[in-house]
Amino acid sequence: MPVQLERDRIAVEGRTINAQTRIYLMMNKPRGLVTTASDEKGRETIYTVLETSGEHMPWVSPVGRLDKASEGLLLVTNDSEWGARISAPETHLKKIYHVQIDTVAHEKVLPALLNGVKSDDGEFLSATGVRLLRSGEKHCWIEIILEEGKNRQIRRMLDVLGVEVLRLVRVAIGPLQLGKLAKGSYRQLTTDEKTSLDRAIAEAGQGSRP
């Protein structure tokens, strides 16, 4: 039932239950881990990273998802309302990905991602921003910016174009940058980082209103 923590007292058998301290973490998710609490196939999850640190903390959950083959910036928190605002499509909070593909990005690939493609299941998918980062003779890295981040969106878009993803790394969520955080490690968000994210959520939400 709804309660107001500033005036209500919650107790079990006379023992007062206090609200948990809010925890806001950023993790550099390694490739090969699934973004879930448990996996029916017995695969390792992101909680492997949290458990190996030996640090005791209350229950936390990931904000959104990165699929098993993807890596990079992942937020983890016990503040479910905050996490929902980060993930909500209507928030329009930009997520930036660096993607290595199995071909040199010819002139049709980048515009197609911006203009949008129709997936095999008929869903229209498009990127907010795309640019070439660097290119070799056979492969290249491109930057893709998404606002909604539908299920496996980048892989599905490139699959329609006949392009294979070799690596997919999320490097930013709103103003928060992955930076030099080591792969397979995590840390607390600083006060400034949390404030900056909150401001970006508010501004993005205002910008999406008619």
C-alpha positions as a Python dict, from the first residue, in 0.01 Angstrom:
ca = {
    (1, 'M'): (0, 0, 0),
    (2, 'P'): (119, 357, -61),
    (3, 'V'): (298, 525, 230),
    (4, 'Q'): (451, 867, 294),
    (5, 'L'): (793, 812, 443),
    (6, 'E'): (810, 1161, 595),
    (7, 'R'): (515, 1087, 825),
    (8, 'D'): (447, 711, 823),
    (9, 'R'): (638, 449, 1020),
    (10, 'I'): (684, 98, 879),
    (11, 'A'): (768, -181, 1122),
    (12, 'V'): (780, -561, 1122),
    (13, 'E'): (728, -723, 1464),
    (14, 'G'): (809, -391, 1626),
    (15, 'R'): (1129, -337, 1428),
    (16, 'T'): (1131, -17, 1223),
    (17, 'I'): (1214, -60, 856),
    (18, 'N'): (1412, 228, 711),
    (19, 'A'): (1452, 320, 347),
    (20, 'Q'): (1774, 192, 189),
    (21, 'T'): (2045, 431, 87),
    (22, 'R'): (2018, 504, -284),
    (23, 'I'): (2300, 355, -489),
    (24, 'Y'): (2400, 475, -837),
    (25, 'L'): (2674, 279, -1014),
    (26, 'M'): (2830, 284, -1358),
    (27, 'M'): (2980, -38, -1493),
    (28, 'N'): (3194, -120, -1793),
    (29, 'K'): (3013, -439, -1891),
    (30, 'P'): (3237, -699, -2055),
    (31, 'R'): (3128, -893, -2359),
    (32, 'G'): (2979, -1232, -2273),
    (33, 'L'): (2775, -1135, -1965),
    (34, 'V'): (2397, -1115, -1976),
    (35, 'T'): (2218, -816, -1824),
    (36, 'T'): (1987, -997, -1586),
    (37, 'A'): (1972, -1120, -1227),
    (38, 'S'): (1967, -1488, -1321),
    (39, 'D'): (1978, -1680, -1645),
    (40, 'E'): (1784, -1996, -1723),
    (41, 'K'): (2071, -2111, -1945),
    (42, 'G'): (2324, -2077, -1665),
    (43, 'R'): (2523, -1802, -1835),
    (44, 'E'): (2726, -1554, -1632),
    (45, 'T'): (2550, -1227, -1554),
    (46, 'I'): (2659, -873, -1471),
    (47, 'Y'): (2627, -966, -1103),
    (48, 'T'): (2950, -1161, -1148),
    (49, 'V'): (3124, -823, -1167),
    (50, 'L'): (2954, -698, -851),
    (51, 'E'): (3021, -1017, -654),
    (52, 'T'): (3391, -1041, -737),
    (53, 'S'): (3451, -702, -576),
    (54, 'G'): (3360, -847, -236),
    (55, 'E'): (3173, -527, -152),
    (56, 'H'): (2848, -573, 39),
    (57, 'M'): (2559, -371, -99),
    (58, 'P'): (2180, -389, -108),
    (59, 'W'): (2002, -534, -408),
    (60, 'V'): (2057, -336, -727),
    (61, 'S'): (1934, -385, -1083),
    (62, 'P'): (2053, -276, -1427),
    (63, 'V'): (1905, 26, -1603),
    (64, 'G'): (1802, -99, -1945),
    (65, 'R'): (2001, -371, -2116),
    (66, 'L'): (2309, -450, -2317),
    (67, 'D'): (2287, -786, -2491),
    (68, 'K'): (2539, -1061, -2426),
    (69, 'A'): (2762, -970, -2721),
    (70, 'S'): (2761, -597, -2642),
    (71, 'E'): (2982, -413, -2395),
    (72, 'G'): (3040, -77, -2235),
    (73, 'L'): (2852, 167, -2015),
    (74, 'L'): (2574, 21, -1801),
    (75, 'L'): (2401, 193, -1509),
    (76, 'V'): (2307, -9, -1201),
    (77, 'T'): (2088, 120, -917),
    (78, 'N'): (1835, 37, -646),
    (79, 'D'): (1638, 351, -735),
    (80, 'S'): (1382, 192, -968),
    (81, 'E'): (1196, 516, -1046),
    (82, 'W'): (1519, 688, -1153),
    (83, 'G'): (1615, 388, -1364),
    (84, 'A'): (1275, 390, -1535),
    (85, 'R'): (1317, 758, -1627),
    (86, 'I'): (1659, 688, -1777),
    (87, 'S'): (1521, 404, -1990),
    (88, 'A'): (1184, 554, -2088),
    (89, 'P'): (1160, 620, -2465),
    (90, 'E'): (969, 942, -2400),
    (91, 'T'): (1268, 1080, -2207),
    (92, 'H'): (1468, 1091, -2533),
    (93, 'L'): (1798, 1062, -2344),
    (94, 'K'): (2071, 1002, -2602),
    (95, 'K'): (2284, 688, -2585),
    (96, 'I'): (2606, 681, -2787),
    (97, 'Y'): (2757, 361, -2928),
    (98, 'H'): (3084, 290, -3107),
    (99, 'V'): (3034, 4, -3348),
    (100, 'Q'): (3290, -193, -3547),
    (101, 'I'): (3145, -339, -3865),
    (102, 'D'): (3277, -597, -4111),
    (103, 'T'): (3298, -360, -4405),
    (104, 'V'): (3405, -12, -4499),
    (105, 'A'): (3100, 209, -4448),
    (106, 'H'): (3011, 302, -4805),
    (107, 'E'): (2809, 611, -4879),
    (108, 'K'): (2472, 437, -4848),
    (109, 'V'): (2514, 285, -4502),
    (110, 'L'): (2523, 599, -4287),
    (111, 'P'): (2232, 779, -4458),
    (112, 'A'): (2025, 460, -4441),
    (113, 'L'): (2073, 441, -4063),
    (114, 'L'): (1962, 803, -4028),
    (115, 'N'): (1667, 776, -4263),
    (116, 'G'): (1556, 449, -4108),
    (117, 'V'): (1503, 92, -4221),
    (118, 'K'): (1226, -161, -4176),
    (119, 'S'): (1332, -470, -3980),
    (120, 'D'): (1238, -824, -4076),
    (121, 'D'): (942, -808, -3838),
    (122, 'G'): (817, -485, -3995),
    (123, 'E'): (932, -241, -3724),
    (124, 'F'): (1071, 94, -3841),
    (125, 'L'): (1413, 164, -3687),
    (126, 'S'): (1635, 470, -3720),
    (127, 'A'): (1930, 639, -3553),
    (128, 'T'): (1939, 997, -3420),
    (129, 'G'): (2297, 1051, -3535),
    (130, 'V'): (2565, 859, -3726),
    (131, 'R'): (2925, 937, -3822),
    (132, 'L'): (3237, 756, -3935),
    (133, 'L'): (3503, 735, -3663),
    (134, 'R'): (3789, 555, -3841),
    (135, 'S'): (3829, 318, -4130),
    (136, 'G'): (4069, 46, -4242),
    (137, 'E'): (4087, -155, -4561),
    (138, 'K'): (3820, -408, -4460),
    (139, 'H'): (3660, -284, -4136),
    (140, 'C'): (3560, 46, -3983),
    (141, 'W'): (3422, 201, -3665),
    (142, 'I'): (3111, 416, -3674),
    (143, 'E'): (2935, 614, -3402),
    (144, 'I'): (2560, 564, -3368),
    (145, 'I'): (2336, 776, -3143),
    (146, 'L'): (1999, 642, -3029),
    (147, 'E'): (1725, 798, -2821),
    (148, 'E'): (1481, 510, -2779),
    (149, 'G'): (1710, 207, -2792),
    (150, 'K'): (1470, -68, -2896),
    (151, 'N'): (1564, -432, -2848),
    (152, 'R'): (1892, -505, -3035),
    (153, 'Q'): (1818, -200, -3249),
    (154, 'I'): (2166, -139, -3389),
    (155, 'R'): (2224, -502, -3481),
    (156, 'R'): (1881, -526, -3643),
    (157, 'M'): (1932, -209, -3848),
    (158, 'L'): (2271, -318, -3977),
    (159, 'D'): (2144, -669, -4045),
    (160, 'V'): (1882, -523, -4282),
    (161, 'L'): (2169, -351, -4466),
    (162, 'G'): (2367, -675, -4485),
    (163, 'V'): (2633, -549, -4244),
    (164, 'E'): (2776, -761, -3961),
    (165, 'V'): (2857, -610, -3620),
    (166, 'L'): (3200, -714, -3494),
    (167, 'R'): (3198, -509, -3173),
    (168, 'L'): (2939, -285, -3012),
    (169, 'V'): (3039, -60, -2722),
    (170, 'R'): (2811, 190, -2545),
    (171, 'V'): (3031, 487, -2455),
    (172, 'A'): (2782, 741, -2319),
    (173, 'I'): (2436, 781, -2167),
    (174, 'G'): (2330, 1144, -2187),
    (175, 'P'): (2621, 1349, -2047),
    (176, 'L'): (2774, 1049, -1869),
    (177, 'Q'): (3086, 914, -2043),
    (178, 'L'): (3235, 567, -2002),
    (179, 'G'): (3578, 728, -1999),
    (180, 'K'): (3868, 519, -1872),
    (181, 'L'): (3666, 286, -1647),
    (182, 'A'): (3833, -53, -1683),
    (183, 'K'): (3641, -333, -1850),
    (184, 'G'): (3471, -556, -1592),
    (185, 'S'): (3480, -291, -1317),
    (186, 'Y'): (3234, -44, -1168),
    (187, 'R'): (3223, 264, -947),
    (188, 'Q'): (2980, 500, -780),
    (189, 'L'): (2855, 797, -976),
    (190, 'T'): (2992, 1122, -840),
    (191, 'T'): (2748, 1382, -712),
    (192, 'D'): (2819, 1597, -1019),
    (193, 'E'): (2756, 1304, -1255),
    (194, 'K'): (2425, 1219, -1089),
    (195, 'T'): (2317, 1585, -1095),
    (196, 'S'): (2417, 1616, -1460),
    (197, 'L'): (2216, 1306, -1553),
    (198, 'D'): (1911, 1431, -1362),
    (199, 'R'): (1934, 1766, -1540),
    (200, 'A'): (1962, 1593, -1878),
    (201, 'I'): (1655, 1378, -1802),
    (202, 'A'): (1455, 1689, -1711),
    (203, 'E'): (1570, 1885, -2016),
    (204, 'A'): (1514, 1594, -2255),
    (205, 'G'): (1165, 1543, -2116),
    (206, 'Q'): (1079, 1910, -2161),
    (207, 'G'): (1211, 1907, -2513),
    (208, 'S'): (984, 1617, -2608),
    (209, 'R'): (666, 1800, -2505),
    (210, 'P'): (454, 1959, -2777),
}
